[in-house]
Amino acid sequence: MGCGSKAVFFAADAAYFELAWVAARCAAAEPGRDFDVWMLVAKAPAGIAAPPGVFIKEIELPEVFINASGPAHMSAFSYARLLAADYWLRDYDRLLYIDSDTRIAGALTLLLELDLGHAMAAMAEDCGRYLGAAGGRENWDQYRAATGLPLDAPYYNAGVMLLDAARWREEGLGRQAEAMVRARGPALRFMDQDVLNVLLAGGIAELSPRWNFMTHYMGLGLEAAVQPSILHYANVLKPWRDPEWAALYGKADVRAFARLFEDSPWPGFMHKGLGATLPWRKRAALRAARQARHVPEAALAGHVANFTAMAPRLRRDIREGLAASTSRYVDLTPEERTAWAALG
């Protein structure tokens, strides 16, 4: 609409509206940007204006996607990223989708200007590669084979996706996505992410974790080398609601979200005790969290114990994995490839 043929967009239902709002505000505040910023939402809360420089559009998913329920912790609204190029953002040739549970820490223009070559999209590999059964990957090879996912290819995370929207429309991939969801929706373990990995197999350019620095990369001392531009809090614990977060990953993310929400329409979104050092504030934060737990206490305790046990192995495996993958990452400079190769 205002900045040419490129746009960044977020898609959020009521559970993630506030997070999408602050993330979209960060994207729109990038100096000299030449892209539009959109929030696609189920319903905008009454009295809440869009962030400066952001467009908000209320949307409805086609019924086939609403009925394609997946895991309990995932929303059918995730399918909106498959439909945006065809339904609501047809004026753009290039789209960058970003999940709402993210924090933008670098310039998005660098990613939007990336040369995709012959690829339809660019995404980063899912960190589940390093987790195995601990990351919900039980019987993973059997599931991939049954779903049509290539066993010899990386499995990509759809939390950050750069899309050649013009080609997507030309090749009718939106219709193919709808057909796949109609046929197999409830059986898709990771919903829209599985659809993208199947439909775009062989046509995905691989981004480095700089653009999708997922939770399991945190707390391992990788930030200085990777210099993440988009941090993706894609796991059970969230820095904006769980006191346990800081124990595993430190307080930097908690403080960052506190700053983001201070001057938002929701200054009380985060409990003040989440980043506190005073014992009584910590206890108050824990009480508040327990009253609004998104998952059972036992699951959270299991996550903390699981990550603590895995951390030494993850630190080794992930560093070695990043070092071995530098030739595949399309966003790194030659100097960065050399530096990353030394991580192993």
C-alpha positions in Angstrom: 0.0 0.0 0.0 2.5 2.6 1.1 6.0 1.1 0.5 5.9 -0.8 -2.8 5.8 -4.5 -3.4 7.1 -5.9 -0.1 5.4 -6.5 3.2 6.1 -8.0 6.6 3.1 -9.6 8.2 2.0 -11.2 11.5 -1.1 -13.3 12.0 -2.6 -13.5 15.5 -5.8 -14.7 17.2 -6.8 -13.3 20.6 -4.2 -15.2 22.5 -1.3 -13.5 20.7 -2.7 -10.1 19.7 -0.6 -8.1 22.2 2.6 -9.9 21.2 1.9 -9.4 17.5 1.2 -5.7 18.3 4.6 -5.0 19.9 6.4 -7.1 17.3 4.7 -5.3 14.4 5.6 -2.0 16.1 9.3 -3.0 16.1 9.1 -3.9 12.4 7.5 -0.6 11.5 10.0 1.4 13.4 12.9 0.2 11.2 14.7 3.3 9.9 14.3 3.9 6.1 12.2 0.8 5.6 10.7 0.2 2.1 8.2 -2.4 3.1 4.7 -2.3 4.6 3.8 -4.0 7.9 0.5 -5.8 8.5 -1.3 -7.5 11.3 -3.8 -10.1 10.2 -6.1 -10.7 13.2 -9.2 -12.6 14.1 -10.6 -9.5 15.8 -9.0 -6.3 17.0 -9.8 -5.4 20.6 -12.1 -2.4 20.9 -10.3 0.9 21.4 -6.9 -0.4 20.5 -5.3 1.5 17.6 -2.7 0.0 15.2 0.9 0.7 16.1 2.4 3.6 14.2 3.0 2.6 10.5 1.1 -0.7 10.8 -2.0 -1.8 9.0 -4.5 -4.1 10.7 -6.9 -6.3 8.8 -9.5 -8.5 10.5 -9.8 -11.8 8.6 -11.8 -15.1 8.6 -10.2 -18.4 7.7 -12.1 -20.6 5.3 -14.0 -23.3 7.1 -11.7 -26.1 5.9 -8.8 -24.6 7.9 -10.9 -23.8 11.0 -11.9 -27.5 11.2 -8.3 -28.8 10.6 -7.5 -28.8 14.3 -4.0 -29.8 15.3 -2.2 -30.2 18.6 -3.9 -28.6 21.6 -1.3 -25.9 22.0 -1.5 -24.8 18.3 -4.2 -22.6 16.8 -5.9 -23.0 13.5 -5.1 -19.4 12.9 -1.6 -20.6 12.1 -2.9 -21.5 8.6 -3.3 -17.8 7.8 0.3 -17.7 6.6 -0.6 -20.1 3.8 -3.5 -17.9 2.6 -2.1 -14.4 2.9 -0.6 -14.1 -0.6 -3.9 -15.3 -2.2 -6.5 -13.7 0.1 -5.5 -10.6 2.0 -2.1 -9.4 0.7 -2.4 -9.9 -3.0 -0.8 -6.6 -3.9 2.6 -7.7 -2.8 5.2 -9.7 -4.7 7.4 -10.5 -1.7 6.1 -11.3 1.8 7.9 -11.9 5.1 5.9 -13.7 7.7 7.0 -13.6 11.3 5.4 -15.5 14.2 4.0 -13.3 17.0 6.1 -15.0 19.8 9.2 -13.4 18.5 11.4 -10.4 19.3 12.9 -8.4 16.4 16.5 -7.4 17.1 17.9 -6.6 13.6 17.0 -4.9 10.3 14.4 -6.8 8.3 15.4 -5.1 5.1 18.4 -7.3 4.8 16.2 -10.4 4.7 13.6 -8.9 2.4 16.3 -8.1 -0.1 17.7 -11.6 -0.1 18.2 -13.2 -3.5 16.0 -16.3 -3.5 17.4 -17.6 -6.8 15.1 -20.3 -8.0 13.6 -21.0 -4.6 10.0 -20.2 -3.7 10.7 -19.4 -0.1 13.5 -19.1 2.5 13.2 -20.6 6.0 15.5 -21.8 8.7 15.8 -25.4 9.8 13.7 -26.4 12.8 15.7 -26.9 16.0 13.9 -30.2 16.5 16.8 -31.7 14.5 18.8 -31.6 17.7 16.1 -32.6 20.1 14.8 -36.0 18.9 12.0 -37.5 21.0 12.5 -34.7 23.5 11.1 -32.2 21.0 8.0 -34.1 20.1 9.8 -36.2 17.4 8.7 -39.6 18.4 8.4 -41.9 15.4 9.5 -38.9 13.3 10.8 -40.8 10.3 7.6 -42.8 10.0 5.5 -39.7 10.3 7.6 -37.9 7.7 7.3 -40.7 5.2 3.6 -41.0 5.7 3.1 -37.2 5.3 5.3 -36.9 2.2 8.2 -35.1 3.9 11.6 -36.0 2.3 13.6 -38.0 4.8 16.9 -36.7 3.3 16.0 -33.0 3.5 16.1 -30.5 6.3 12.7 -29.9 8.0 12.1 -26.1 8.1 10.4 -24.0 10.8 7.7 -21.7 9.5 8.0 -19.2 12.3 9.9 -16.9 9.9 9.2 -17.3 6.2 10.3 -15.2 3.2 8.0 -15.9 0.3 8.0 -15.2 -3.4 4.3 -14.3 -3.3 4.0 -13.6 -7.0 5.2 -17.1 -7.9 3.2 -18.7 -5.1 0.0 -17.2 -6.8 1.2 -18.1 -10.3 1.8 -21.7 -9.4 -1.5 -22.1 -7.5 0.1 -23.2 -4.3 -2.6 -21.7 -2.2 -5.1 -24.1 -3.8 -2.7 -27.0 -3.3 -2.3 -26.1 0.3 -6.1 -26.1 0.8 -6.4 -29.5 -0.9 -3.8 -31.0 1.4 -5.4 -29.5 4.5 -8.8 -30.7 3.4 -7.5 -34.2 2.9 -5.2 -34.6 5.9 -5.7 -31.6 8.2 -6.3 -33.3 11.6 -3.4 -35.7 10.9 -0.8 -33.0 10.3 1.3 -32.9 13.5 2.7 -29.4 12.8 -0.2 -28.1 10.7 0.8 -25.4 8.2 4.5 -26.1 8.8 4.1 -29.6 7.5 2.1 -28.3 4.5 4.9 -25.9 3.6 7.6 -28.5 3.9 5.7 -30.9 1.6 4.6 -28.4 -1.0 7.9 -26.5 -1.2 10.2 -29.5 -1.0 13.3 -28.7 -3.0 12.2 -25.1 -3.4 13.3 -23.7 0.0 16.4 -21.6 0.4 17.9 -22.3 3.8 18.4 -19.4 6.2 20.8 -19.4 9.1 19.4 -19.4 12.6 20.2 -15.7 12.7 16.7 -15.1 11.3 14.9 -17.7 13.4 16.9 -18.1 16.6 14.7 -20.6 18.4 14.4 -21.2 22.2 16.6 -24.2 22.2 19.5 -22.1 20.8 19.3 -19.8 23.8 21.2 -20.2 27.0 24.1 -22.0 25.1 26.4 -19.0 24.5 25.7 -18.8 20.8 24.4 -15.2 20.6 27.7 -13.5 20.1 28.6 -15.6 17.1 25.1 -15.8 15.5 24.0 -12.2 16.3 20.3 -13.1 16.0 18.0 -10.7 14.2 14.8 -12.5 15.1 14.5 -14.4 18.3 11.7 -17.0 18.3 10.3 -18.2 21.7 8.9 -21.3 20.3 8.6 -23.6 23.3 6.6 -24.2 26.5 8.4 -21.5 28.5 7.8 -17.9 27.6 9.9 -14.9 29.0 6.8 -12.8 29.3 4.8 -15.1 31.5 7.0 -17.8 33.2 9.3 -17.1 36.2 11.2 -20.3 35.3 12.4 -18.7 32.1 15.2 -16.7 33.7 16.5 -19.8 35.5 17.3 -21.5 32.2 17.9 -18.7 29.8 18.8 -15.6 31.8 16.9 -12.3 32.3 17.8 -10.4 29.1 14.7 -11.5 27.3 12.5 -10.8 30.3 13.8 -7.3 30.5 13.5 -6.8 26.8 9.8 -7.7 26.8 9.2 -5.6 29.9 10.5 -2.6 27.9 8.4 -3.4 24.9 5.2 -3.5 26.9 5.9 -0.5 29.2 4.8 2.0 26.5 2.2 -0.2 24.9 -1.5 -0.2 25.5 -0.8 -3.0 28.0 1.8 -1.7 30.5 0.7 -4.4 33.0 1.0 -7.3 30.5 4.1 -8.7 32.3 4.1 -9.3 36.0 6.7 -7.1 37.7 8.2 -10.0 39.5 9.3 -11.9 36.4 12.7 -10.1 36.2 13.0 -9.3 39.9 15.8 -10.3 42.3 13.7 -9.6 45.5 12.4 -12.9 46.9 8.9 -11.6 47.6 8.6 -10.3 44.0 9.6 -13.7 42.7 7.1 -15.4 44.9 4.4 -13.0 43.7 5.3 -13.7 40.1 5.1 -17.4 40.7 1.7 -17.1 42.2 0.5 -15.0 39.3 1.9 -17.5 36.8 0.2 -20.4 38.5 -3.1 -18.7 38.3 -2.8 -18.4 34.6 -0.8 -21.4 33.6 -1.0 -22.3 29.9 0.3 -25.8 30.5 0.2 -28.0 33.6 2.8 -27.4 36.3 4.2 -30.9 35.8 4.8 -30.2 32.1 6.8 -27.0 33.0 8.8 -28.9 35.6 9.5 -31.6 33.0 10.7 -29.0 30.5 13.1 -27.4 33.0 14.5 -30.8 33.9 14.7 -31.8 30.3 16.5 -28.7 29.1 18.9 -28.8 32.0 19.8 -32.4 31.2 20.2 -31.8 27.5 22.1 -28.5 27.7 25.6 -29.9 27.6 24.8 -32.1 24.6 22.9 -29.3 22.8 25.7 -26.9 23.3 28.1 -29.4 21.5 25.7 -30.7 18.8 24.3 -27.3 17.8 27.7 -25.7 17.5 28.9 -28.6 15.4 25.7 -28.5 13.3 25.9 -24.8 12.6 29.6 -25.1 11.6 28.8 -28.0 9.2 25.9 -26.2 7.6 27.4 -22.9 6.6 27.6 -23.8 2.9 23.8 -24.2 2.9 22.9 -20.8 4.5 22.0 -18.3 1.8 22.1 -15.2 4.0 25.7 -15.3 5.3 28.6 -13.4 3.8 31.9 -15.2 3.0 33.5 -13.8 6.1 30.6 -15.0 8.2 30.7 -18.5 6.7 34.4 -18.7 7.7 33.6 -17.5 11.3 30.7 -19.9 11.7 32.7 -22.8 10.4 34.9 -22.3 13.4 32.0 -22.8 15.8 32.5 -26.6 15.7 
